[in-house]
Every structure is written in C-alpha cells, then in structure tokens.
Amino acid sequence: MRAGNRVPPWSCRINVLPSREAVVSVVVVSNRVAGAKAGEPISGGLEAALIPMVSRHGATWLGFGGDVSSACRARNSSADIRALGTGAIVVVDPPIQHYINYYEGFANSVLWPVLHSRVDLIHVTADHFGSYREVNAFMARALMRFDKPDSIFWIHDYHFLPLGAEMRRLGIERPIGFFLHTPWPDRRCMAAVPHHREMVQEMLAYDLVGFQTIEFRQNFEDYLRYELGVTVKNDMIASAWGWTKLATFPVGIDVDEFAARATVAIEQPDVLRLRASLQSSKFVLGVDRLDYSKGLASRFRAFSRMLEIEPGLKRVVSFLQVAAPSRANIRAYRELKADLDTLVREINCRHRQSDWTPIRYLNQEFSQSTLAGLYRTAEVGLVTPFSDGMNLVAKEFIAAQNPVDPGILILSTFAGAAKELDAALLVDPHDVDSMALQIARALAMTIEERRERWQQMVTKLKRGSLQNWFSAFLDALSEARRSPSVPANPPRMILR
C-alpha cells in the first residue's frame, strides 16, 4: 500500500440490543469506488447507497478507481487509502492484462445484459471468463490485508459473483455477505451465460446472498432448483461450502437528508440555468445512465405521442432528459447513443416551434445536489426502465418534492421501486400510448391527489430507509455466519 501496510483503524460500532454490542470492521467491496470529493457526480444507485455507509458509519470501501485506464498503466499493484468522513476508501490498481476483458467483456457484455433479460446482446470471447476469474482472484488476494478477527466483508454486485469462493480458498473464514443491486433474471436467461453453473455454485460460498426484491430472490431459487438440483429450505441452502442464507433487502435512501438538500439546491446556478433554458412553464424530468435497460427510446416516443394527443401542451411543457455517459467502449452502448440522438432530433423537428423545443437531451453528469434541485422543481418524474434492480432516482424524486405542491412520479412496473412506490402512476414502458396518457394525466392532476399520493410514498420511504438497509443486511449476516469460532448466539449487528 502506498500509505503503508497497516490497515486503517476505521470501524463500525454496531448494535441492536444495548446489552449485546459488537464492534466490527466492515469492509465493503465493489468494482469501483466513488470519488472522495463533495459534490462529485454519482454514477448510480450503488454509489449513492454506499457513500453514507462509509462516510457516516466508518466502513472501509475497497475497489478500483474511476480512472482505470490510468491505473492500469501502473506496473505493480498498489493501494491508495483516502479518508471519507469517518471511514476510508481504498483504491486498488487492477491487473492491466485482465481488466478490459473482465469489465467491458464478461461483466458488461455478458452478465449485465443477461441480468436485465437482454440475452440478445451477449457478446463473449474465450478470454472474457478467464479474465473475470483472474480479477476476482486478484481482489481476493487484496482483501487478505483486511482479514482481521473483527472484520466482516460485504461484497457488492455482479462483478464479483465468485469472489466469496476465492476468499474462502485463501483461508478467509470471517463472515462474507453478497448483495446484488441488479435484477436476477428468469433461470432460462441465466442459463445463457457461459460457465453459469460454476459461478452460481461458487456464490454459495457466501454466508448471505441478498436481493432487491422477493421476485429476484425467487428467480435465484428457481435457478438453484432446476439447474443445480439444490433445494432451499427456510431461506437456507446447504452446499459443499456450508450454509448460505437468501434474503431480500430493498435499498433505501435518507429521505430527510435528501429533502434538505433539494430545498437548498433549487437556488443553485446550474438548476436555475437549466430550468430557464427549457422555455416552458412546466417540465417532465428523466435522470438515468445511458443504458438500454432504461427504456429511453420508449420514453421519448411517449412524450412525442402525448404532444399529439394534447397539442395544447406544446410550449407549456418540455421534457428534460439527463443521460450520463456509460460504457462508451461497448458497441451496444455506442449504437444506443447514436439511435437516441437521431430519435430526439426527429421528435424535436416534428414538434419544434420558433421559441420552444420539446426535448432537451443532455449526455452529461451532474452532481447529486444539482439533480436534487431538478427533482424538486419538476412537475413530473419519468422513471420507466425495462428492467431495474431498484432505481433510486424514483425514491430521490419523491424525497425531493415540496410537500405543499409535490410533483407526480410515473414509474415502470419493472423497476424494483414499484413494489414500494405503488401510489405512483405505474406504467408498462413497452406501451407508448399508455405512457403518453399517463404523462398527460400527471400534468393535469389536482393538487389534492398529488399530495395524497406523495404522502403515501414518502411514508413508505421513511420506513425503508438507507439506515434500515444497512442494519438489516448486517444483522442477517451476523446470524448466517459459518465460522466455528463464532458463538452459537452471536451479537446482532446493526449500524447506529
């Protein structure tokens, strides 16, 4: 390590019962770690969920840096430790000879499309899986430095499905949990992945495997039953690795903190400038990464169709879509960007007037504060993915609203958030005409109905907070641990 070999002493004090308290060092692992600077853009739900765990609760977050191309030029692996609030970020340099095949190859040209039920977009070569395994083995070796008597490991997302097995092979016996932020698809989709049985068998090296929704967990159970002949009983699985627990943990947000941020953010220069540039009194807002799972083309067509159904809304309402660039080196993403650029130009040419453009489409990142200000000032939030593990944009949009005059959320039934936010206007993103009617309905909705719907949703969000997500996962992991040195009735671990 560049900062020395000693592991930083940040740790979490975790408890649920005052008389039974355990101090543990939570080590969080993901493919990439967030920047430590305040106000930097956040690229997705994983970062939004993990930053508070590190900064407020003292966890150590280990992963690769954002500028991987620069890191890969390093000849020797090393780690850079940076403080983030009360915790630490540990940036590890990945192995140069395997990273591209691991990340752009197996992780995002095989696993990502399959997990989002797009088997048709799989692109794989013989080297992809080998590199995926090599990077997982590399990360397991990096984690050996953090294998302390008080450590617990929380591994995140599809980049590291076999990481727990690699850690066990190196002799790490501490509790290891895994959480999948994406959907887990129908077993027939998963069966299209090369080496799928090997990978899923190795996932059973984790003490706990967590999912966003009951449906995703049931899909995993179906896979185990029909592809591996493994029976799940009382959410537990016995395998050669020991016992593994399956559970559901919907990711939440800090509602009060986000609401406070949004209240201040509406006066930010970026927010005021973007709002003024729309040249309309009302606007519909979409915020996503540029990804084929987000249903952006259907969203644009629905807005265009709404203007045809309700021509009186021309010049009254505009659509602002923020689509942060993503995975530009992968062909499917380059083709998607080109197709969306063409579609937006066609729609704008069809409806444009001299002093008004219907769709403002921005391929750039914005800080979370800027997005919070946009959420609060938008009349409608349009969140319509074809497939999504949770989608925290939907939850952030609700949290950001003015309780006196809230906007309305239009939400895809295929987002995990729809299981909680059922007071939104729920839509099938494949049905363009229905979406168009719901956009018009949202714009015409009475303030009384908007307030009632918002109150139902914000109440649910507060019950399923980010704090509760941390606590529930770590508590379940403490109960599912397999180490023989752990007492039969270990202290339950919940973050304060």
Secondary structure, 3 states (H helix, E strand, C coil): CCCCCCCCCCCEEEEEECCEEEEEEEEEEEEECCCCCCCCECCCHHHHHHHHHHHHHCCEEEEECCCHHHHCCCCCCCEEEEEECCEEEEEECCCCCCHHHHHHHHHHHHHHHHHCCCHHHCCCCHHHHHHHHHHHHHHHHHHHHHCCCCEEEEEECHHHCCHHHHHHHCCCCCCEEEECCCCCCCHHHHCCCCCHHHHHHHHCCCCEEEECCHHHHHHHHHHHHHHHCCCCECCEEEECCEEEEEEECCCCCCHHHHHHHHHHHCCCHHHHHHHHHCCCCEEEEEEEECCHHHCHHHHHHHHHHHHHHCHHHCCCEEEEEEEECCCCCCHHHHHHHHHHHHHHHHHHHHHCECCECCEEEECCCCEHHHHHHHHHHCCEEEECCCCECCCHHHHHHHHHCCCCCCCEEEEECCEHHHHCCCCCEEECCCCHHHHHHHHHHHHHCCHHHHHHHHHHHHHHHHHCCHHHHHHHHHHHHHHHCCCCCCCCCCCCCCEC
